[in-house]
């Protein structure tokens, strides 16, 4: 009995490592074109779906264990369980790749069929087949078409399954293949057509074509008959088209008329053990007040220096923020609301902070992450309602006027499973105990999910700009943010707290994923995070100011974003609010790819049934 080959499993392991290297933590994005080269031969040598699933699963498990190692800062058990679950999607893809996506499987089947007749008859049949195929050129076309067909099946199935990963069970679309292009703007621009999930198509197609081309080339070297590689030429042409589209799109978007929104981001870099300590509430509140006051003073000092440097009377522009932004859950005390009441109510220390220390600094709107709790009136007072609704939210406080009447809120819609809510935890209390065992902290209760997709509105200069709000990981969910798009000047605002994961690569990976919302929707994205990465992403996915070329990130001189600091920057909202194909149709490309794979699989099933009968 032949021993099972070890090299395919080692190849799967290597592929998982290479894929992990594409993302922040290693940041070798070029590996996106390489990582599948060992994986395809390892899968295609097999015939059974179980084998293909196993190879794919090993590659996925290695990738996710490395890629999500930052989860160990919260829960080692959670990190392992998450990796084991997400690897299933790689396994499902492997089962497709080894069956309907396997170009070698059909050849092997054909080779096992007995040949009838003499060698002369076989030569005649081969000659007739060649003439039917159009001679040498026909053979080249047939081989290239066949290669592209199987490459298409593999690429389509990858895109479709990656989309399912971001949708099933609330979804986790984190670090799809397309995210590897987060620092390659030219190749990332097609996301406004097909979404970041659709960007995975070409790397998979290219890898499948390369492996098939190398295999055929080796056989032709032995026979001494080399043929043109039309399939490789087609794949290279597709890459060139994507590149050219990116070059054109960057230039095109750069020429749009925009409304400049001046933002001031405050990043306190508060450790989690302090952030949630009730004894630290006063210090945290005062910290935001002091940091904001100091940042505004820096801006005023810069204005004074600018005026002194222009004593000849030239017109100079004074810096003044339109928006001051604090991160997720910046205010330890919740904001209260009463059903049917348009006002919002603040605890005394928070009201004092905003009304007496922040608002006098300037005519800007304050955007802050705050928990929003349901309350009720009693004896002329507002009381928190025990068992009432509670939301992770964004509060937008307009300048001037009574605080209670100047607050707009957004209620987070996409909640984190086993983070912000645990299904059936009331009926199955052991789930809460399991959370405490894995996370090392008590579960504080389920948040409710918001339902509104109406943008918020702020005053900028003499006009208004709409805000597309998102909290925490919502800026990685394209199907959600696209629902806020309107044909008007808009800026996306995300507040987040990645401090749970300490000084790991989680924050950098979060930013890498978030960049694609700016490209998909062609709206600038402003992010304010407790521990970073805070910054401004342009409508082309760049962290550089399109007008000044300055890098717009809160970081130190060494590029470290785990700092306490601030950023005065600019977001440029397209005046006419053009609506992209992705904003209109969402992940249409991934759905089409999924339908293509479904058709291919059904056709293969019917073919087997017919052959059996």
C-alpha positions in Angstrom: 0.0 0.0 0.0 1.3 3.4 -1.0 1.9 5.8 1.9 0.0 9.1 1.8 2.2 11.9 0.4 3.3 14.4 3.0 4.2 17.3 0.7 0.6 18.4 0.0 0.0 19.1 3.7 3.3 20.9 4.0 2.4 22.9 0.9 -0.9 23.8 2.6 1.0 24.9 5.7 3.4 27.1 3.6 0.4 28.6 1.8 -1.2 29.6 5.0 2.0 31.3 6.2 2.4 33.1 3.0 -1.1 34.4 3.0 -0.7 35.7 6.6 2.3 37.7 5.4 0.1 39.8 3.1 -1.5 41.7 6.0 -0.4 44.1 8.8 1.9 42.3 11.1 4.2 41.3 8.2 2.8 43.6 5.5 4.3 41.8 2.5 1.3 42.4 0.1 3.1 40.9 -2.9 2.6 37.5 -1.3 -1.1 37.7 -2.5 0.2 36.7 -6.0 2.3 33.9 -4.6 0.6 32.2 -1.7 -1.7 29.9 -3.9 1.1 28.6 -6.0 1.9 25.7 -3.6 -1.7 25.2 -2.7 -3.1 24.5 -6.2 -0.8 21.6 -7.0 -1.4 20.2 -3.5 -5.2 20.2 -4.0 -5.3 19.3 -7.7 -3.3 16.1 -7.2 -6.3 14.7 -5.4 -9.8 13.6 -6.5 -12.0 13.4 -3.5 -13.8 16.3 -2.0 -12.8 15.2 1.5 -9.2 15.4 0.5 -9.6 18.9 -1.0 -11.5 20.1 2.1 -8.7 18.8 4.3 -5.9 20.6 2.4 -7.9 23.8 2.2 -8.7 23.6 5.9 -5.1 23.2 6.9 -4.1 26.2 4.9 -7.0 28.2 6.4 -6.3 27.1 10.0 -2.6 28.1 9.7 -3.5 31.4 8.2 -6.2 32.4 10.8 -4.1 31.2 13.7 -1.4 33.6 12.6 -3.6 36.4 11.3 -5.8 36.5 14.4 -3.1 35.9 17.0 -4.0 39.3 18.4 -7.2 37.7 19.8 -5.0 36.0 22.4 -4.8 39.3 24.2 -8.5 38.8 25.1 -9.0 35.0 24.9 -6.7 32.2 23.8 -9.7 29.8 23.6 -11.6 32.4 21.5 -8.6 32.8 19.1 -8.4 29.0 18.5 -12.1 28.6 18.2 -12.4 31.5 15.7 -9.5 30.2 13.6 -11.0 26.7 13.6 -14.4 28.0 12.5 -13.1 30.4 9.8 -10.9 27.7 8.3 -14.0 25.9 7.3 -14.5 28.4 4.5 -11.1 27.5 3.1 -12.1 23.8 3.4 -15.3 24.4 1.4 -13.3 26.2 -1.3 -10.8 23.3 -1.3 -13.7 20.8 -1.9 -14.8 22.8 -4.9 -11.2 23.2 -6.2 -10.5 19.5 -6.1 -13.7 18.6 -7.9 -15.3 20.9 -10.5 -12.4 23.2 -10.3 -9.7 20.6 -10.9 -8.2 20.6 -14.4 -6.0 17.6 -13.6 -8.9 15.4 -12.4 -10.6 15.2 -15.8 -7.3 14.4 -17.5 -6.6 11.5 -15.1 -10.1 10.2 -15.7 -9.6 10.4 -19.4 -6.3 8.5 -19.1 -7.9 5.6 -17.3 -10.4 4.9 -20.1 -9.3 1.9 -22.2 -8.2 2.6 -25.7 -9.8 0.4 -28.4 -8.3 -0.5 -31.7 -4.7 -0.6 -33.1 -2.1 2.1 -32.7 -2.8 3.1 -36.3 -6.5 3.7 -35.5 -5.4 5.8 -32.5 -3.2 8.0 -34.6 -6.0 8.5 -37.1 -8.4 9.5 -34.3 -5.9 11.9 -32.8 -5.3 13.4 -36.3 -9.1 13.8 -36.8 -9.4 15.4 -33.4 -6.6 17.9 -34.3 -8.3 18.7 -37.6 -11.6 19.2 -35.8 -10.0 21.5 -33.3 -8.4 23.6 -36.0 -4.9 22.2 -36.1 -2.1 23.7 -33.9 -3.9 27.0 -33.4 -7.1 25.2 -32.4 -5.2 23.1 -29.9 -3.7 26.2 -28.4 -7.1 27.8 -28.1 -8.7 24.7 -26.7 -5.9 24.4 -24.0 -6.0 28.0 -23.1 -9.8 28.1 -23.0 -9.8 25.0 -20.8 -7.2 26.6 -18.5 -9.2 29.8 -18.2 -12.4 27.9 -17.5 -10.9 26.1 -14.5 -9.1 29.3 -13.3 -12.5 31.1 -13.5 -14.2 28.3 -11.4 -11.6 28.6 -8.7 -11.6 32.4 -8.7 -15.4 32.6 -8.7 -15.7 30.0 -5.9 -13.2 31.9 -3.8 -15.0 35.2 -4.2 -18.4 33.7 -3.5 -17.2 31.9 -0.4 -15.4 34.9 0.9 -18.6 36.9 0.5 -20.5 34.2 2.4 -17.9 34.4 5.2 -18.7 38.1 5.6 -22.4 37.5 5.7 -23.3 34.2 7.4 -24.0 34.3 11.2 -23.6 38.1 11.1 -20.4 37.7 9.1 -16.7 38.2 9.6 -15.3 39.7 6.3 -12.0 40.6 8.0 -8.8 40.4 5.8 -10.2 39.0 2.5 -7.6 38.7 -0.3 -8.5 42.1 -1.6 -7.4 43.8 1.6 -3.8 42.9 0.7 -4.1 45.9 -1.8 -4.7 48.4 1.1 -1.3 50.0 0.4 -1.4 49.5 -3.4 -4.0 52.2 -4.3 -3.8 51.7 -8.1 -4.9 48.0 -7.8 -7.5 48.8 -5.1 -9.6 51.3 -7.1 -11.8 48.7 -8.7 -13.4 48.2 -5.3 -15.9 50.9 -6.3 -17.1 48.5 -9.0 -17.0 45.1 -7.4 -16.3 45.7 -3.7 -13.2 44.6 -1.8 -14.4 41.0 -2.0 -14.4 41.2 -5.8 -10.7 42.2 -5.8 -9.9 38.6 -4.7 -10.9 37.4 -8.2 -7.7 38.3 -10.1 -5.0 36.9 -7.7 -6.8 33.5 -7.6 -7.3 33.5 -11.4 -3.7 34.4 -12.0 -2.4 31.8 -9.6 -4.5 29.1 -11.2 -3.4 30.1 -14.7 0.3 30.1 -13.7 0.2 26.6 -12.2 -1.5 25.2 -15.3 0.9 27.0 -17.6 4.0 25.8 -15.7 2.6 22.2 -15.8 2.0 22.3 -19.6 5.3 24.0 -20.2 7.1 21.2 -18.4 5.4 18.6 -20.6 6.2 20.6 -23.7 9.9 20.7 -22.8 9.9 17.0 -22.6 8.2 16.6 -26.0 10.2 19.5 -27.6 7.0 21.2 -28.8 6.4 24.6 -27.2 3.1 26.5 -27.7 1.9 30.0 -27.1 0.3 30.8 -23.7 -2.9 32.6 -24.6 -4.4 31.9 -21.2 -1.6 33.6 -19.4 -1.8 36.5 -21.9 -5.5 36.9 -21.1 -4.8 36.9 -17.3 -2.0 39.5 -17.8 -4.4 41.7 -19.9 -6.9 41.6 -17.1 -4.3 42.7 -14.6 -3.3 45.5 -17.0 -6.9 46.7 -17.3 -7.3 46.8 -13.5 -4.0 48.8 -13.2 -5.1 51.3 -15.9 -8.5 51.7 -14.3 -6.8 52.4 -11.0 -4.5 55.1 -12.6 -7.5 56.7 -14.3 -9.7 56.6 -11.3 -7.2 58.1 -8.9 -6.8 61.1 -11.3 -10.5 61.4 -11.9 -11.5 61.4 -8.3 -8.7 63.9 -7.6 -10.4 66.4 -9.9 -13.8 66.3 -8.3 -15.3 69.5 -6.7 -15.2 69.0 -2.9 -16.3 70.5 0.3 -13.4 70.7 2.8 -14.2 69.5 6.3 -11.6 70.4 8.9 -11.3 67.8 11.7 -9.5 67.5 15.0 -9.0 64.0 16.3 -8.3 63.4 20.0 -6.6 60.0 20.8 -6.0 59.4 24.5 -4.5 55.9 24.3 -6.2 54.8 27.5 -5.4 51.2 28.7 -8.5 49.0 29.1 -8.0 48.3 32.8 -8.1 52.1 33.4 -10.8 52.9 30.8 -13.4 50.7 32.5 -12.4 51.4 36.1 -15.2 53.4 37.8 -12.6 55.2 39.9 -11.1 56.6 36.7 -14.2 58.3 35.4 -13.2 61.8 36.5 -9.7 61.4 35.2 -10.9 60.2 31.8 -13.3 63.1 31.5 -10.7 65.6 32.4 -8.2 64.0 30.1 -10.4 64.6 27.1 -11.0 68.2 28.2 -7.3 68.9 28.7 -6.2 67.3 25.5 -8.9 69.0 23.4 -8.1 72.4 25.1 -4.3 71.9 24.4 -5.0 70.9 20.8 -7.2 73.9 20.1 -4.5 76.1 21.7 -1.9 74.6 19.4 -4.1 75.5 16.4 -4.5 79.1 17.7 -0.8 79.4 18.3 -0.2 78.3 14.7 -2.6 80.9 13.5 -0.8 83.6 15.4 2.5 82.5 14.0 1.1 82.5 10.5 -0.2 86.0 10.9 3.2 87.2 12.2 4.9 85.6 9.2 2.6 87.4 6.8 3.0 91.1 7.9 2.9 92.3 4.3 -0.9 92.0 4.3 -1.4 88.8 2.2 -4.6 86.9 2.8 -4.0 83.9 5.0 -6.4 81.2 6.1 -6.9 80.6 9.8 -7.2 77.0 11.1 -10.4 76.2 12.8 -11.9 72.7 13.2 -15.4 72.0 12.0 -15.5 68.7 13.9 -13.8 67.6 17.1 -13.9 63.8 17.3 -13.4 61.5 20.3 -13.3 57.7 20.0 -15.8 54.9 20.9 -17.1 55.0 24.5 -15.0 58.1 25.1 -17.4 59.3 27.8 -17.6 56.7 30.6 -21.1 57.9 31.7 -23.9 57.0 29.4 -26.2 59.3 27.5 -29.9 58.9 28.4 -33.0 58.9 26.1 -36.7 58.7 26.8 -39.0 57.1 24.2 -41.0 59.8 22.5 -38.8 62.6 23.8 -36.5 64.3 21.2 -34.1 65.5 23.9 -31.1 63.6 25.3 -29.9 63.8 28.9 -26.4 63.9 30.3 -25.0 63.1 33.7 -23.9 66.2 35.5 -20.1 65.8 35.1 -20.4 65.0 31.4 -22.7 68.0 30.9 -20.3 70.3 32.7 -17.4 69.0 30.6 -19.2 69.7 27.3 -21.0 72.8 28.2 -18.4 74.7 30.3 -15.1 73.4 29.0 -15.4 72.2 25.4 -18.1 74.3 23.7 -16.5 77.7 24.7 -13.4 76.6 22.7 -15.0 77.2 19.4 -17.9 76.9 17.0 -17.4 73.2 16.2 -19.5 70.1 16.5 -18.3 67.4 19.0 -18.6 63.8 17.9 -18.1 61.3 20.7 -18.7 57.6 21.3 -21.1 57.1 24.2 -23.4 54.3 25.4 -27.0 55.3 25.0 -29.4 53.9 27.7 -33.1 54.1 28.0 -34.5 56.2 30.8 -37.8 57.5 32.2 -39.2 60.6 34.0 -40.1 60.4 37.7 -40.6 63.2 40.2 -39.2 65.7 37.8 -36.0 63.7 37.4 -34.6 61.4 34.7 -33.8 57.9 35.8 -32.0 55.1 34.1 -34.5 52.3 33.2 -33.4 49.0 34.5 -33.9 46.3 31.8 -34.4 49.0 29.2 -32.8 49.3 25.8 -29.1 50.1 25.6 -27.0 50.9 22.5 -23.4 51.5 21.6 -23.7 54.8 19.9 -22.3 58.0 18.5 -23.4 61.4 19.8 -23.0 64.5 17.7 -23.3 67.7 19.8 -23.9 70.9 17.8 -22.3 74.2 18.9 -24.5 76.6 20.8 -27.9 76.1 22.3 -29.1 73.8 25.1 -27.1 70.6 25.3 -30.2 68.4 25.7 -31.7 69.8 22.4 -28.5 69.9 20.3 -27.6 66.2 20.3 -28.1 63.7 17.4 -27.3 60.1 17.9 -26.5 57.0 15.8 -27.2 53.6 17.3 -24.8 50.8 16.3 -26.5 48.3 14.0 -23.9 45.6 13.4 -23.1 44.1 16.9 -20.1 41.9 17.7 -21.2 38.4 18.4 -20.0 37.2 21.9 -18.7 40.7 22.5 -21.8 43.0 22.5 -24.4 40.4 22.6 -24.7 36.6 23.3 -27.7 34.9 21.8 -29.9 33.1 24.4 -27.7 34.2 27.3 -30.8 34.9 29.4 -32.0 31.3 28.9 -28.6 29.7 28.9 -26.6 31.4 31.7 -23.6 29.1 31.2 -22.9 31.1 28.0 -22.2 34.1 30.2 -19.9 32.0 32.4 -18.1 30.7 29.3 -17.6 34.4 28.2 -16.1 35.2 31.6 -13.8 32.1 31.4 -12.5 33.0 28.0 -12.4 36.8 28.3 -11.5 37.1 32.0 -14.4 39.6 32.6 -18.1 39.5 33.4 -20.5 39.8 30.6 -22.3 43.2 31.1 -25.4 42.3 29.2 -26.6 42.5 25.6 -26.6 45.7 23.6 -29.6 46.3 21.3 -29.1 46.9 17.6 -30.0 50.2 16.0 -32.2 50.3 12.8 -31.8 53.7 11.3 -29.7 54.2 8.1 -30.3 58.0 8.0 -27.1 60.0 7.8 -26.4 62.6 10.5 -26.0 66.3 9.6 -23.4 68.8 10.7 -22.8 72.4 9.8 -19.6 73.1 7.9 -19.0 76.8 7.0 -22.2 78.2 5.4 -23.6 74.8 4.4 -24.2 71.3 5.7 -22.4 68.0 5.3 -23.9 64.6 6.0 -22.1 62.1 8.2 -22.1 58.3 7.5 -21.6 57.0 11.0 -20.1 53.7 12.2 -18.9 52.3 15.5 -16.1 49.8 16.1 -15.9 47.2 13.3 -18.8 48.6 11.4 -16.4 50.4 9.1 -15.3 46.9 7.8 -18.8 46.0 6.7 -19.4 47.5 3.3 -22.9 46.2 2.9 -23.9 48.3 5.9 -22.1 51.6 5.2 -23.5 51.7 1.6 -27.0 52.0 3.0 -26.2 55.5 4.2 -25.1 56.9 0.8 -27.0 59.8 -0.5 -26.3 62.1 -3.4 -25.0 64.9 -1.2 -21.7 66.0 0.3 -20.8 63.2 2.8 -18.0 62.1 5.1 -17.8 58.8 6.8 -16.9 58.9 10.5 -15.9 55.9 12.6 -15.2 55.8 16.3 -13.6 52.7 17.7 -11.7 51.3 20.6 -9.1 48.7 19.6 -7.5 49.0 23.0 -8.9 45.5 23.9 -6.1 44.0 21.8 -3.3 46.1 23.4 -0.3 46.9 21.2 -1.0 44.2 18.6 -1.5 44.3 14.9 -5.3 44.4 15.3 -5.6 48.1 15.0 -3.4 48.2 11.9 -5.5 45.4 10.3 -8.7 47.3 11.2 -7.5 50.4 9.4 -6.4 48.3 6.4 -9.9 46.9 6.1 -11.6 50.2 6.7 -9.8 52.0 3.9 -11.9 50.1 1.4 -15.1 51.8 2.5 -13.7 55.1 1.3 -12.9 53.5 -2.1 -16.1 51.6 -2.5 -18.3 54.6 -1.8 -15.9 57.4 -2.8 -16.4 59.2 0.5 -13.5 60.2 2.7 -13.3 58.3 6.0 -12.4 60.0 9.3 -11.4 57.5 12.1 -10.9 58.2 15.7 -9.6 55.3 17.9 -8.6 55.1 21.5 -5.3 53.5 20.8 -5.1 54.1 17.1 -5.1 54.0 14.2 -6.7 57.5 14.1 -6.5 59.3 10.8 -8.2 60.6 7.6 -8.6 58.3 4.6 -9.2 60.1 1.2 -11.8 59.0 -1.3 -9.0 57.0 -3.1 -8.0 55.1 0.1 -4.9 57.1 0.8 -3.8 58.5 4.2 -2.2 61.5 2.5 -4.0 64.8 2.2 -4.8 65.1 -1.5 -4.1 68.9 -1.4 -1.0 69.2 0.8 0.5 65.7 0.6 0.8 65.5 4.4 0.2 62.2 6.1 -2.9 62.3 8.2 -2.4 59.8 11.0 -2.0 60.2 14.8 1.5 58.7 15.3 5.0 59.5 16.6 8.1 60.1 14.6 8.8 56.4 14.3 5.3 55.7 12.9 4.0 54.2 16.1 0.2 54.9 16.5 0.1 53.6 20.1 0.5 57.2 21.4 -1.5 59.9 23.1 -1.9 62.8 20.6 -4.1 64.7 18.2 -4.4 65.4 14.5 -5.7 68.5 12.7 -6.6 67.3 9.2 -8.9 67.7 6.2 -11.5 65.4 4.7 -12.8 66.4 1.3 -16.4 65.6 0.7 -17.4 65.4 -3.0 -19.9 68.2 -3.5 -22.2 66.4 -5.9 -22.0 63.1 -4.0 -21.5 60.8 -7.0 -22.9 57.3 -6.3 -20.7 54.3 -7.2 -21.7 51.0 -8.7 -20.9 49.3 -5.4 -23.0 51.9 -3.5 -26.0 51.0 -5.8 -25.6 47.3 -6.3 -23.4 46.2 -3.3 -21.7 42.8 -3.7 -23.3 42.0 -7.0 -20.1 40.6 -8.4 -19.6 38.1 -5.6 -23.2 37.0 -5.9 -22.8 36.5 -9.7 -19.6 34.4 -9.0 -21.5 32.3 -6.5 -24.3 31.7 -9.0 -21.7 30.7 -11.7 -20.2 28.1 -9.3 -23.6 26.9 -8.4 -24.4 26.4 -12.1 -21.2 24.5 -12.7 -21.8 22.2 -9.7 -25.3 21.5 -10.7 -24.2 20.7 -14.3 -21.5 18.4 -13.0 -24.1 16.6 -10.8 -26.5 16.1 -13.7 -23.7 14.8 -15.9 -22.8 12.2 -13.3 -26.4 11.2 -12.9 -26.7 10.8 -16.7 -23.5 8.7 -16.9 -24.7 6.5 -14.1 -28.0 5.8 -15.9 
